[in-house]
Each structure stands twice: as structure tokens, then as C-alpha cells.
């Protein structure tokens, strides 16, 4: 999914540039700044008690839950 997203973004930037609009330079983002994971809607299992997600063909990774305090009102 990340590969698909990357190529879709590059295609959109290319079309924008062809239309004559200015686009900035692409910049590298280190692994510590990349906090998003795109995955299909199936092929994973969430274990909330152990705070782990198991992905088929990838493995198990730990996660933390971010609480949205604005919705508590």
C-alpha cells in the first residue's frame, strides 16, 4: 500500500507540474518521522491486551494508543 501511495503521489505531482504550477522538491523523511502505516483491510489481528498488531507476511509489532482529548467533552 505504501508503494501504491508513493507512486500515486508522484503521478499527481507530475501532472501538476505539466499544468505549469510550481512544485517543491521531494525530501527524504527518516524512519523516525514516518509514523503512518498503510495496510489492506484484512490480514491483521489486533491484541489490545498486549498492545501488539500481528500482520500476515510481516510479523508482530508493538503499538501505543493515542487518546483524542477533544472528543471527551
N, C-alpha and C positions, 0 to 999 in steps of 0.2 A: 504494500500500500504506500509506503514512503517513496519508493521508486516511482510509482504512478503519479503521486502528488508532485514530486520534483519535476518530472517531465511535463506535466500539465502546466506548472508554473512557468517553466522555461518557454513552452509554446506560447503561452499568453504574453510573456514579456516580448517575445519575438514579434508577435502580431502588433503589439502596442508600438514597438519601435518602427515597424513598417508603415504605420499610420502617421509617423512623423513626430510622435511625442517623445520627450526625453525620458530615459530610464536610467537609474543609477547602476552602479557596479554591484555585482553579486559578491557577497562577503562570506568567508568561512565562519561557521559557528562551531565552537568546540563542543565536545560531548557534554560538558558541564552546563552549557547553555541550552542544549536541546532537551526539553522536558516533555515532549509530546510523543505519544506512541499511537500510530495508526495501525489498526488490525481489523481483519474481517469480523463480521458479526457472529461468527461461530469459530470453534476451535480453541476456546479458552475456558478456564474454570477459575472462579474467584473463591478463595478461602479467607473469609473475613476474620476468623479467629486467629489465624497465623499471620495475617496481613501479607498474603502471597497470592500471586496470579500464576497459573500454570498455562503456558501456551503450547499448543501442539507444534512439533518440529522446532521449537526454540528452547523451551525449558521453563524453569520456575524462577520468578524474580520477586523480591520484596516490594511493598508499596506503602505509602502513607496516605491517609485520607485528609484532604483539605476541607475545612469546615467554612462554609459561607455564612458569616455572621450577619449579613444584611437580610437574610431570609428568616431569621429568628424573630423578627418583630411582629 
